[in-house]
Amino acid sequence: MEKFHQKLKNEKDRALFVELVHGVLRYKSLIDYYINFVAKKGVKDKRILNILRVATYELLFLEKIPEYATVNEACEVASKINPHLKAFVNAILRNIIRNKNQIEESLERIKDVDYKSYLSIKLSYPRFLIDYLEESYGLEKTIKILEFLNTKPPQSIKINTKKTNVNTLTQELEKNGFKYEINSRNNEIVLILKGNIKETELYKEGYFYFQDLASSLVVKFNQEDFKRAKKVIDLCAAPGGKTFNCAEVIDGFVVACDINEHKLDILRENILRLGFDNIIVAKSNAEVFNPDFAEKFDIVIADLPCTGFGAIRKKPDIKWNKSYQDIENLHELQVRILDNSAGYLKRGGILFYSTCTLGKKENEETVIEFLEKHKDFSLVSLTTIFPDEFECDGFFIAKLRKEGER
């Protein structure tokens, strides 16, 4: 997506491109329901199916684009792939326009027979995910979460307090014509409501970095712990948000680890841009115990690989490329990495385990399993950042303390 996005010179074209790609991914089940309602035998050619999906998204969600323009454009693109299918595409789309009310009524009838199947189509989520989140939070809460995760996220930036402050940065935003909103839960998080802030000198000069409110709360909620710490390790640091949060407040240094060399290069570039001199970058595999780190750190940040269900607003493809087996596999991986993490802490040190996902298997159950194995750790707090309540990514933070005095 990024490759094609860069080819578009006009800002409105780029915005529409993102709208169409994310929109189709966000509502794929609903869109396919409309297409299959009128295409009784289905659509065998995937390229034609995707043309129909984009066009159907426009018909259902983009009121500013006239229906005739959507149909004409779809037919033109289809004719370049297969001229014989131009009439087929035209017929499908015109039937969707003609039968919108009938299609909506048929969907409502499913609601009366099988409510969760209806939700799976209407909200466009795989059925296993609805069932899984219902087990964790109940159906009413699950619906609120899934509805919010279908909303469009604004750009979220974190002010680099090593270089500037809230007043100075917001004044610069106003000068440059940006519409913004300061987050009420963390005033160093600013939501950019209009404009592309990455193209500005403010970005190049390192006055901010991109970060969602949710991941900023690991440090924000526990600032006193980080201010007291001298040595902190971030085990899966890329893209670096929590590392930078930590580097802003600690009177010491942070070791930022990752296994991916490309991600580490990006991390190094951002450290230079942001002007931090208290971050050490290290290539390290979190799954393998590193004896060089044994009992060296006051705080371990373990923001671990997860299914990412909390980040669906930004990455709607997550809906369609994850399965229940991924939940099981990642839970096991998380427990293995946390086993290593325990060995990196000094006595009295604090382990922060976090994920950008929802559901108890990867969150509470991972913590329970860790505590059963590590009797020298105690639970200080568990926090679930519900996206519908905090209006940000879904997130989970566990704070665990190792027995003893530092």
C-alpha positions in Angstrom: 0.0 0.0 0.0 2.8 2.4 0.9 4.5 1.8 -2.5 1.4 2.9 -4.5 0.6 5.7 -2.0 3.9 7.4 -2.8 3.2 7.3 -6.5 0.1 9.6 -6.1 1.1 13.3 -6.2 -2.2 14.8 -5.4 -3.0 14.9 -1.6 -6.7 14.3 -2.2 -5.9 11.3 -4.4 -3.7 9.9 -1.6 -6.4 10.4 1.0 -9.0 8.7 -1.2 -6.6 5.8 -1.9 -6.2 5.1 1.8 -10.0 5.6 2.4 -10.8 2.9 -0.3 -8.1 0.4 0.8 -8.9 0.7 4.5 -12.7 0.9 3.9 -12.8 -2.3 1.9 -10.7 -4.1 4.5 -12.8 -2.6 7.3 -16.2 -3.7 5.8 -15.2 -6.7 3.6 -17.9 -9.1 5.0 -20.7 -6.5 4.5 -19.5 -5.6 1.0 -19.2 -9.3 0.0 -22.8 -9.8 1.3 -24.1 -7.2 -1.0 -22.1 -8.5 -4.0 -23.1 -12.1 -3.4 -26.8 -11.2 -3.0 -26.9 -10.1 -6.6 -24.1 -12.3 -8.1 -25.8 -15.6 -7.3 -23.0 -17.7 -8.6 -20.3 -15.6 -7.0 -17.3 -13.8 -8.7 -14.5 -16.2 -9.6 -11.9 -13.7 -10.9 -10.4 -12.1 -7.8 -9.3 -9.0 -9.7 -12.9 -8.4 -10.8 -14.1 -9.1 -7.2 -11.8 -6.5 -5.8 -13.0 -3.9 -8.4 -16.6 -4.7 -7.3 -15.5 -4.4 -3.6 -14.1 -1.0 -4.1 -17.1 0.2 -6.1 -19.5 -1.3 -3.6 -17.7 0.5 -0.7 -18.1 3.8 -2.6 -21.8 3.1 -3.2 -22.4 2.2 0.5 -20.2 4.7 2.3 -19.0 7.6 0.1 -21.9 9.9 -0.6 -19.8 12.5 -2.3 -19.1 10.2 -5.3 -22.1 10.0 -7.6 -23.3 6.5 -8.2 -22.9 6.8 -12.0 -19.3 7.8 -11.6 -18.6 4.8 -9.4 -20.2 2.4 -11.9 -18.5 4.0 -15.0 -15.0 3.9 -13.3 -15.4 0.3 -12.2 -16.5 -0.7 -15.7 -13.5 1.0 -17.3 -11.0 -0.7 -15.0 -12.7 -4.1 -15.5 -12.5 -3.7 -19.3 -8.7 -3.3 -19.0 -8.6 -6.7 -17.2 -11.2 -8.5 -19.3 -13.4 -6.6 -21.8 -15.9 -9.4 -21.7 -16.6 -8.8 -18.0 -17.4 -5.1 -18.3 -21.1 -5.8 -18.8 -21.0 -8.2 -15.8 -19.5 -5.5 -13.5 -22.1 -3.0 -14.8 -25.0 -5.4 -14.1 -23.8 -6.3 -10.5 -23.3 -2.7 -9.4 -26.6 -1.5 -10.9 -28.4 -4.4 -9.2 -26.8 -3.4 -5.9 -28.1 0.2 -6.4 -31.5 -1.0 -7.4 -31.9 -3.6 -4.6 -30.2 -1.8 -1.6 -33.4 -1.8 0.5 -34.1 -5.5 -0.3 -30.5 -6.5 0.6 -30.7 -4.5 3.9 -34.0 -6.2 4.8 -32.5 -9.7 4.1 -29.6 -8.9 6.5 -32.0 -7.8 9.2 -33.8 -11.2 8.9 -30.5 -12.9 9.7 -30.4 -10.8 12.9 -33.5 -12.5 14.2 -32.2 -16.0 13.4 -28.5 -15.8 14.3 -27.5 -12.6 16.0 -23.7 -13.2 16.0 -23.7 -14.2 12.3 -25.5 -10.9 11.7 -22.8 -9.0 13.6 -20.1 -10.8 11.7 -21.5 -9.5 8.5 -22.8 -6.1 9.6 -19.7 -5.1 11.5 -17.4 -7.2 9.3 -15.4 -9.4 11.8 -14.6 -13.1 11.6 -17.0 -15.1 13.8 -14.2 -16.6 16.0 -13.1 -13.1 17.0 -16.6 -12.1 18.1 -16.9 -15.4 20.1 -13.4 -14.9 21.6 -14.0 -11.3 22.8 -17.4 -12.3 24.1 -15.8 -14.9 26.3 -13.5 -12.2 27.8 -15.8 -9.2 28.1 -19.4 -10.2 27.3 -21.4 -9.5 24.1 -22.5 -6.0 24.9 -19.0 -4.8 25.6 -17.6 -6.7 22.6 -20.1 -4.9 20.3 -18.9 -1.5 21.6 -15.3 -2.4 21.1 -15.8 -3.7 17.6 -17.9 -0.7 16.6 -15.2 1.7 17.8 -12.4 -0.3 16.0 -14.3 0.3 12.8 -13.8 4.1 13.1 -11.1 6.0 11.3 -8.1 7.0 13.5 -6.5 10.4 13.4 -2.7 10.7 13.3 -1.5 10.6 16.9 1.8 12.2 17.9 3.8 12.3 21.1 5.6 15.6 21.9 9.4 15.1 22.4 9.8 16.9 25.7 13.6 16.8 25.4 13.2 19.4 22.6 9.9 21.3 23.1 6.7 21.5 25.1 3.0 21.4 24.5 2.5 25.2 24.2 5.4 25.7 21.7 4.4 22.8 19.5 0.7 23.6 19.4 1.6 27.2 18.4 3.7 25.8 15.5 0.8 23.6 14.5 -1.5 26.6 14.4 1.0 28.6 12.3 1.2 25.7 9.8 -2.6 25.4 9.5 -3.0 22.1 11.3 -6.3 21.2 13.1 -5.4 19.3 16.3 -6.7 18.1 19.6 -4.7 17.7 22.8 -5.5 14.3 24.5 -7.2 14.7 27.9 -5.5 11.6 29.4 -2.0 12.6 28.3 -1.4 16.2 27.3 1.8 15.2 25.5 -0.3 13.2 23.0 -1.7 15.4 20.2 -4.3 14.2 17.6 -3.8 15.7 14.2 -7.3 16.1 12.7 -6.3 17.6 9.4 -3.0 17.8 7.4 0.1 15.6 6.8 2.4 16.4 9.6 5.2 14.0 8.5 6.1 16.3 5.7 6.9 19.3 8.0 10.1 20.7 9.5 8.6 19.9 12.9 9.0 16.2 12.2 12.5 16.6 10.6 13.7 18.6 13.6 12.5 15.9 16.0 9.9 17.8 17.9 7.6 14.8 18.0 7.3 11.1 17.1 4.3 9.0 16.2 2.6 7.2 19.1 -0.9 6.2 20.1 -2.2 7.2 23.5 -2.5 3.6 24.6 1.2 2.7 24.3 2.2 6.0 25.9 0.4 5.0 29.1 3.0 2.4 30.1 5.3 5.2 31.1 2.7 7.9 31.7 0.9 5.8 34.4 4.2 4.8 36.0 6.3 7.9 35.7 7.7 7.8 39.3 9.0 4.2 38.7 10.8 5.3 35.5 12.2 8.5 37.1 13.8 6.4 39.8 15.3 3.8 37.4 18.9 4.0 36.2 18.9 1.1 33.8 15.9 0.1 31.6 15.6 -2.5 28.9 12.9 -2.5 26.2 13.0 -6.1 24.8 11.0 -5.6 21.6 11.6 -1.9 21.1 10.8 -1.1 17.5 9.3 1.2 16.4 10.5 2.8 19.6 7.6 4.7 21.2 8.0 3.3 24.7 11.8 3.6 24.5 11.5 7.3 23.7 8.9 7.8 26.4 11.3 6.3 28.9 14.4 8.2 27.6 12.5 11.5 28.2 12.0 10.8 31.9 14.8 8.6 33.3 18.0 9.7 34.9 19.9 6.8 33.3 19.9 4.9 30.0 17.6 2.6 28.0 18.8 -0.5 26.1 16.5 -0.8 23.1 16.4 -4.3 21.6 15.0 -5.9 18.5 15.8 -8.9 16.3 15.1 -7.2 13.0 18.1 -5.3 11.6 15.9 -3.1 9.3 13.7 -2.1 12.3 16.8 -1.3 14.3 18.1 1.0 11.5 14.8 2.9 11.6 15.1 3.1 15.4 18.6 4.5 15.1 17.4 7.1 12.5 14.7 8.2 14.9 17.0 8.4 17.9 19.3 10.8 15.9 16.3 12.8 14.7 14.8 13.1 18.2 18.2 13.9 19.8 18.3 11.3 22.5 21.8 10.5 24.0 20.7 8.0 26.6 19.5 5.1 24.3 21.7 2.1 23.5 20.5 0.0 20.5 21.2 -3.7 20.6 20.3 -6.6 18.3 18.9 -9.3 20.5 16.4 -12.1 20.2 13.9 -11.9 23.0 13.2 -15.6 22.8 16.8 -16.5 23.7 18.1 -15.7 27.2 21.0 -13.2 26.9 23.4 -13.8 29.8 24.9 -10.3 29.3 21.6 -8.8 30.6 21.3 -11.1 33.6 20.0 -9.1 36.7 21.3 -5.8 35.3 18.1 -3.8 35.0 15.7 -1.8 37.3 12.9 -2.1 34.8 12.1 -4.5 31.9 9.6 -3.4 29.3 8.2 -6.4 27.5 5.8 -5.1 24.9 5.5 -8.5 23.1 4.3 -9.9 19.8 0.6 -10.4 19.8 -2.4 -10.7 17.5 -2.8 -6.9 17.5 -6.6 -6.9 17.7 -6.4 -3.6 19.6 -4.8 -1.9 16.6 -7.5 -2.9 14.0 -8.5 0.8 13.5 -5.0 1.4 11.9 -4.5 -2.1 10.4 -7.9 -3.5 9.4 -6.3 -6.3 7.5 -5.6 -7.9 11.0 -9.2 -9.0 11.0 -8.7 -11.3 8.1 -5.1 -12.6 8.6 -5.4 -13.9 12.1 -7.0 -17.1 13.5 -7.7 -18.6 16.9 -4.6 -20.7 16.5 -2.5 -17.5 16.3 -3.9 -16.6 19.8 -2.8 -19.9 21.2 0.7 -19.7 19.5 1.3 -16.1 20.6 0.3 -16.9 24.2 3.0 -19.6 24.3 5.6 -17.2 22.8 4.7 -14.5 25.3 5.2 -16.9 28.2 8.6 -18.0 26.9 9.8 -14.4 26.4 8.6 -13.4 29.9 10.5 -16.3 31.4 13.7 -14.7 30.0 12.6 -11.2 31.1 12.5 -12.4 34.7 16.2 -13.1 34.6 17.1 -9.6 33.5 15.7 -7.8 36.5 17.5 -6.9 39.7 15.8 -7.8 42.9 13.0 -5.3 43.6 12.9 -4.5 39.9 9.7 -4.0 37.9 8.5 -5.9 34.8 6.0 -4.2 32.5 4.2 -6.7 30.3 2.1 -5.1 27.6 0.3 -6.0 24.3 -1.7 -4.1 21.7 -4.4 -6.8 21.7 -7.6 -7.6 23.5 -8.9 -10.9 25.0 -7.8 -12.7 28.1 -5.7 -15.5 26.6 -2.8 -13.2 25.5 -3.3 -10.8 28.5 -4.5 -12.0 31.9 -3.9 -15.7 31.2 -0.3 -15.0 30.1 0.3 -13.1 33.3 -1.3 -15.9 35.4 0.9 -18.5 33.8 4.0 -16.4 34.3 3.2 -15.9 38.0 2.7 -19.6 38.5 6.2 -20.3 37.3 7.9 -17.3 39.0 7.0 -17.3 42.7 9.5 -14.5 43.3 7.2 -12.1 41.4 4.0 -10.4 42.6 1.3 -8.6 40.6 1.1 -4.9 41.2 -1.6 -4.0 38.7 -3.5 -5.0 35.6 -4.9 -2.4 33.2 -7.0 -3.0 30.1 -7.2 0.0 27.8 -10.6 -0.5 26.2 -10.6 1.4 22.9 -14.3 2.5 23.1 -13.6 4.1 26.6 -10.2 5.6 25.9 -10.8 6.4 22.2 -7.4 4.9 21.2 -6.0 1.5 20.4 -7.0 -1.4 22.6 -4.1 -2.2 25.0 -3.1 -4.2 28.0 -0.5 -3.4 30.7 0.6 -5.6 33.6 2.9 -4.4 36.3 4.9 -7.1 38.1 7.5 -6.7 40.9 10.4 -9.0 41.6 10.9 -9.6 45.4 13.8 -8.0 47.3 15.4 -4.6 47.6 17.2 -2.8 44.8 
